[in-house]
């Protein structure tokens, strides 16, 4: 049985990555003829000529490039979903390559009672990139219940927090995704700051199990320099609050506790500036202890310990920025009379 598939790729200023992402998807599709596929690239107001990198592209799969003013990744994904023609949609990020065998794995299961919603097993590229090492260690520690024994399994609403997930590479029926997107609303006034995957996937998990397997895999190329790493960490803090600052999230108590604790730490630093390096050192030592307990290599442990306080500070700044955005949105909804 053949299946129609739309691969939706939201992209912003990724001229150096987008052609390779599309090419890898085309190559993977050649292995599995059961998918009648199209690729829909949504250029979210790029300023580096991202869309131009696909001009004249010939990958033997129809590629449509849609352009819009910069509105954020949620809006870009929603636009791609609305324009998709396939019965199934694969969300794919611009820094991601589908690995060989992924579509064959899906074709054997879709429509056969093995589940129609799949979150990819993501392999983080690390060679020559300490930031990639950091992300890999953090991800595998955070979701150790899966990464300690990667396998074909599934998660639902009850086990949601224990498994890696994201629309980095995510496959589902288009109708189900449309329902989930239609039912989601961010609490920020500007949709560009919305958490664009956790609430969507949580909504799908509440309806049924979501599969995950090394058989359906992709590779992700993270940022490889300090400034993009910091910007990404701040952004993750903003969207983390939108996705997990909700009572249904297992991380909600952590979100609630973060603000008084971080405020106390900031007050301490203001009164005693020498407390700042002490806090950074304590965070680094704690990260090293966690990595060592998880039997990471000495190199992984050193990198994780060195970057953990930097990431924590940037992520925390993003959460405070998110709190300010929430306050601004409430003020707009309830202006003083």
C-alpha positions as CSV (number, residue, x, y, z in Angstrom):
1,X,0.0,0.0,0.0
2,X,1.3,3.4,-1.0
3,X,1.1,6.5,1.3
4,X,1.2,10.2,0.4
5,X,3.6,12.1,2.5
6,X,4.5,15.8,2.9
7,X,7.8,16.7,4.5
8,X,7.5,20.1,6.0
9,X,10.7,22.0,6.8
10,X,10.5,25.4,8.5
11,X,13.7,27.4,8.0
12,X,15.2,30.7,9.1
13,X,18.7,31.8,8.0
14,X,20.0,28.3,7.2
15,X,21.5,28.8,3.8
16,X,24.4,26.5,4.6
17,X,22.2,23.6,5.8
18,X,18.9,23.6,3.9
19,X,20.1,22.0,0.6
20,X,21.8,19.1,2.4
21,X,18.7,18.5,4.6
22,X,16.5,18.4,1.5
23,X,19.0,16.2,-0.4
24,X,19.3,13.7,2.5
25,X,15.5,13.5,2.6
26,X,15.4,12.8,-1.1
27,X,18.0,10.1,-0.8
28,X,16.2,8.4,2.0
29,X,13.0,8.4,0.1
30,X,14.6,6.6,-2.8
31,X,15.0,3.6,-0.5
32,X,11.3,3.3,0.1
33,X,9.0,3.6,-2.9
34,X,5.8,3.2,-0.8
35,X,5.8,6.9,-0.1
36,X,4.5,9.4,-2.7
37,X,6.3,12.4,-1.3
38,X,6.6,16.1,-1.6
39,X,8.8,18.5,0.3
40,X,7.4,21.8,1.5
41,X,10.1,24.3,2.7
42,X,8.7,27.4,4.6
43,X,11.2,30.2,4.6
44,X,10.3,32.2,7.7
45,X,11.7,35.6,6.5
46,X,15.3,34.6,6.1
47,X,17.8,37.4,5.4
48,X,20.7,35.2,4.2
49,X,19.3,33.9,0.9
50,X,18.2,30.6,2.4
51,X,15.5,30.0,-0.2
52,X,17.9,30.9,-3.0
53,X,20.0,27.8,-2.0
54,X,17.2,25.6,-3.3
55,X,16.8,27.3,-6.7
56,X,17.2,24.7,-9.5
57,X,17.3,21.8,-6.9
58,X,16.7,18.5,-8.6
59,X,16.2,15.7,-6.0
60,X,13.6,13.7,-7.9
61,X,11.0,14.7,-5.3
62,X,8.8,17.8,-5.8
63,X,10.0,20.7,-3.7
64,X,7.9,23.7,-3.0
65,X,9.4,26.8,-1.3
66,X,7.0,29.1,0.5
67,X,8.1,32.5,1.8
68,X,6.6,34.5,4.6
69,X,7.5,37.4,6.8
70,X,9.4,36.3,10.0
71,X,6.7,35.0,12.4
72,X,8.5,32.2,14.3
73,X,8.9,28.5,13.9
74,X,5.3,27.6,15.1
75,X,3.8,29.8,12.4
76,X,6.2,28.4,9.8
77,X,5.2,24.8,10.7
78,X,1.5,25.8,10.8
79,X,1.8,27.3,7.3
80,X,3.6,24.2,6.0
81,X,1.0,22.0,7.5
82,X,-1.8,24.0,6.0
83,X,-0.2,23.8,2.5
84,X,0.7,20.0,2.8
85,X,-1.1,17.7,0.4
86,X,-0.1,14.3,1.9
87,X,-2.1,12.1,4.2
88,X,0.9,12.0,6.5
89,X,3.3,14.8,7.4
90,X,6.9,14.6,8.5
91,X,8.1,17.7,10.3
92,X,11.8,18.1,9.8
93,X,14.2,20.8,11.0
94,X,16.7,22.5,8.7
95,X,19.8,21.1,10.6
96,X,18.5,17.5,10.5
97,X,19.3,14.7,8.1
98,X,17.1,11.6,7.8
99,X,19.2,8.5,8.3
100,X,19.1,5.5,6.0
101,X,16.3,3.0,6.7
102,X,14.0,5.5,8.4
103,X,11.3,5.5,5.7
104,X,11.5,1.7,5.3
105,X,10.9,1.4,9.0
106,X,7.9,3.7,8.8
107,X,6.5,2.0,5.7
108,X,6.4,-1.4,7.4
109,X,4.4,0.0,10.3
110,X,2.1,2.7,9.1
111,X,-1.4,1.4,8.6
112,X,-0.5,-2.0,10.0
113,X,-1.7,-1.5,13.5
114,X,1.7,-0.6,14.8
115,X,0.9,3.1,15.3
116,X,0.9,6.0,13.0
117,X,2.7,8.6,15.1
118,X,6.4,8.4,15.5
119,X,9.1,10.6,17.1
120,X,12.5,10.0,15.6
121,X,15.5,8.8,17.5
122,X,17.8,11.8,17.2
123,X,21.6,11.3,16.9
124,X,23.4,14.5,17.8
125,X,26.5,15.2,15.7
126,X,29.5,15.7,18.0
127,X,32.8,15.4,16.1
128,X,34.9,18.5,16.5
129,X,32.1,20.3,18.3
130,X,32.1,20.6,22.1
131,X,28.6,22.2,22.0
132,X,27.4,19.0,20.3
133,X,29.0,16.9,23.1
134,X,27.2,19.0,25.7
135,X,23.8,18.7,24.0
136,X,24.3,14.9,23.6
137,X,25.3,14.4,27.3
138,X,22.4,16.6,28.5
139,X,19.9,14.8,26.3
140,X,21.0,11.3,27.2
141,X,21.0,12.1,30.9
142,X,17.6,13.9,30.9
143,X,16.0,11.0,29.0
144,X,18.1,8.1,30.4
145,X,15.0,5.8,30.6
146,X,15.2,5.6,26.8
147,X,18.9,6.3,26.0
148,X,20.2,3.8,28.5
149,X,18.5,1.1,26.3
150,X,17.5,2.5,22.9
151,X,14.7,0.3,21.6
152,X,11.5,0.3,19.7
153,X,8.9,1.4,22.2
154,X,6.3,4.1,22.8
155,X,5.2,6.7,25.3
156,X,1.9,8.2,26.2
157,X,0.6,11.1,28.3
158,X,1.5,9.3,31.6
159,X,5.2,8.6,30.5
160,X,5.5,11.7,28.5
161,X,8.3,13.4,30.4
162,X,10.6,10.4,30.4
163,X,11.1,10.2,26.6
164,X,12.9,12.5,24.1
165,X,10.5,14.3,21.9
166,X,10.3,17.1,19.5
167,X,9.2,18.2,16.0
168,X,12.8,18.1,15.0
169,X,11.8,14.9,13.1
170,X,8.2,13.9,13.8
171,X,5.8,11.8,11.7
172,X,2.0,11.7,12.1
173,X,-1.2,11.8,10.1
174,X,-1.9,15.3,8.7
175,X,-5.4,15.3,10.1
176,X,-4.2,14.5,13.7
177,X,-1.5,17.3,13.5
178,X,-4.1,19.8,12.2
179,X,-6.3,19.0,15.2
180,X,-3.4,19.5,17.6
181,X,-2.3,22.7,16.0
182,X,-5.9,24.0,15.9
183,X,-6.3,23.4,19.6
184,X,-3.0,25.0,20.7
185,X,-2.6,28.6,21.8
186,X,0.5,30.2,23.3
187,X,0.2,32.4,26.4
188,X,2.6,34.9,24.9
189,X,1.2,37.9,22.9
190,X,3.7,37.1,20.1
191,X,3.4,33.7,18.6
192,X,7.1,33.8,17.6
193,X,8.0,32.9,21.2
194,X,5.6,30.0,21.4
195,X,6.8,26.5,22.3
196,X,6.2,24.9,18.9
197,X,6.4,21.2,19.8
198,X,5.8,20.1,23.4
199,X,2.1,21.1,23.6
200,X,1.4,19.7,20.2
201,X,3.1,16.3,21.0
202,X,1.4,16.3,24.4
203,X,-2.0,16.7,22.8
204,X,-1.2,13.7,20.4
205,X,0.1,11.6,23.4
206,X,-3.2,12.2,25.2
207,X,-5.0,10.4,22.3
208,X,-2.7,7.4,21.9
209,X,0.8,6.1,22.1
210,X,3.7,7.7,20.2
211,X,6.4,5.4,18.9
212,X,10.1,5.9,19.1
213,X,12.9,3.7,17.7
214,X,16.5,3.7,16.5
215,X,15.0,2.3,13.3
216,X,13.4,5.7,12.6
217,X,16.4,7.9,13.1
218,X,17.9,11.3,12.1
219,X,21.1,13.2,12.8
220,X,21.1,16.7,14.1
221,X,23.9,19.3,13.7
222,X,23.9,21.7,16.7
223,X,25.4,25.1,16.8
224,X,29.2,25.0,16.8
225,X,30.2,28.4,18.3
226,X,29.6,30.3,21.5
227,X,27.2,33.1,20.4
228,X,24.7,30.9,18.5
229,X,24.9,28.4,21.4
230,X,24.0,31.2,23.9
231,X,21.2,32.5,21.8
232,X,19.8,29.1,21.4
233,X,19.9,28.5,25.1
234,X,18.1,31.8,25.8
235,X,15.4,30.9,23.3
236,X,15.0,27.4,24.8
237,X,14.4,29.1,28.2
238,X,11.6,31.2,26.7
239,X,9.9,28.3,25.0
240,X,10.4,26.0,28.0
241,X,8.3,28.3,30.1
242,X,5.5,28.3,27.5
243,X,5.6,24.5,27.2
244,X,6.2,23.5,30.8
245,X,4.8,26.4,32.8
246,X,1.5,24.5,32.8
247,X,0.1,22.3,35.5
248,X,-0.1,19.3,33.1
249,X,3.7,19.2,32.7
250,X,5.8,17.1,34.9
251,X,8.3,19.9,35.0
252,X,5.8,22.4,36.4
253,X,7.1,22.2,40.0
254,X,10.6,22.9,38.7
255,X,9.4,26.0,36.8
256,X,7.6,27.3,39.9
257,X,10.6,26.7,42.1
258,X,13.1,28.3,39.6
259,X,11.9,31.9,40.1
260,X,12.3,32.3,43.8
261,X,15.6,30.4,43.9
262,X,17.1,32.3,41.0
263,X,15.9,35.6,42.5
264,X,17.6,34.7,45.7
265,X,20.8,33.8,43.8
266,X,20.7,37.1,42.0
267,X,20.2,39.0,45.2
268,X,23.2,37.2,46.7
269,X,25.4,38.1,43.8
270,X,24.4,41.8,43.9
271,X,25.3,41.9,47.6
272,X,28.4,39.8,47.3
273,X,29.8,39.7,43.7
274,X,32.3,37.1,44.6
275,X,29.4,34.7,45.0
276,X,29.0,34.6,41.2
277,X,32.2,32.5,40.5
278,X,31.3,30.3,43.5
279,X,27.8,29.6,42.0
280,X,29.4,28.8,38.6
281,X,31.9,26.5,40.2
282,X,29.2,24.7,42.2
283,X,27.1,24.2,39.1
284,X,30.1,22.9,37.2
285,X,31.0,20.5,40.0
286,X,27.4,19.2,40.2
287,X,27.3,18.7,36.5
288,X,30.6,16.8,36.6
289,X,29.3,14.6,39.4
290,X,26.1,13.8,37.4
291,X,28.1,13.0,34.2
292,X,30.6,10.8,36.1
293,X,27.7,8.9,37.8
294,X,26.3,8.3,34.4
295,X,29.7,6.9,33.3
296,X,30.4,9.5,30.7
297,X,34.0,9.6,29.3
298,X,36.4,12.1,30.9
299,X,36.2,14.3,27.8
300,X,32.4,14.3,27.9
301,X,32.4,15.0,31.6
302,X,34.9,17.9,31.3
303,X,32.9,19.5,28.5
304,X,29.6,19.1,30.2
305,X,31.0,20.5,33.4
306,X,32.5,23.5,31.6
307,X,29.4,24.5,29.7
308,X,26.7,23.6,32.2
309,X,26.8,26.8,34.2
310,X,27.0,28.9,31.0
311,X,23.9,27.1,29.6
312,X,22.1,27.3,32.9
313,X,22.6,31.0,33.1
314,X,21.4,31.6,29.5
315,X,18.5,29.2,29.9
316,X,17.5,30.9,33.1
317,X,17.7,34.4,31.4
318,X,15.3,33.0,28.8
319,X,12.9,31.9,31.4
320,X,12.9,35.4,33.0
321,X,12.4,36.9,29.6
322,X,9.5,34.5,29.2
323,X,8.0,35.6,32.5
324,X,8.2,39.3,31.3
325,X,6.5,38.3,28.1
326,X,3.7,36.6,30.1
327,X,3.3,39.7,32.2
328,X,3.1,41.8,29.1
329,X,0.5,39.5,27.6
330,X,-1.7,39.6,30.7
331,X,-1.4,43.4,30.8
332,X,-2.7,43.6,27.3
333,X,-5.6,41.3,28.1
334,X,-6.5,43.1,31.3
335,X,-5.6,46.8,30.9
336,X,-6.1,49.1,33.8
337,X,-9.3,51.1,33.6
